[in-house]
Amino acid sequence: MNTYLQNTFHQIQFTINSIKTLIELIDESDFQIVPIEGKRTVVDLVSHLAIICKADLQIIGQASMEEMNAFYELNTVNSKKEILEQLNEGYEELVCYYESLPDAFSTATSYWGTTYSQFEWLLEILAHLNHHRAQLHLYTTLLGKEPVVMLFE
């Protein structure tokens, strides 16, 4: 694996570890709360976070919108234990996929028509995780928790 991929995976692992720290702060009894009117429940947000790596791998594999809808239906997680397990599994699957790539600069096209290199998709996954981590940080604050977690090294 080249240095760019290794460094990106380091950042993804750091982000996932901080997500897990934030999730540990939340009680499952708070999962159905909607901290911001009109937005996701706590469980919807952390469930989405749990499967980002796996879902984005499906997109890189050029899954259709219908296939993605089916993926999301089949991959719902509801307990803190399942969520943490899926975060770990998704990361491992992502690493395995990228380790097997002969060329990180070959391209893949999403069902909505965006074409990126495999490396660019990896950067998008990192951005996606960080976007929702920021939401989770805000949610934990709104739930009255003190999220003492490093968000950047």
Helices and strands as residue ranges (DSSP letters): H 3-25, G 28-30, H 42-50, H 52-60, H 65-74, H 80-100, E 107-109, E 115-117, H 118-142
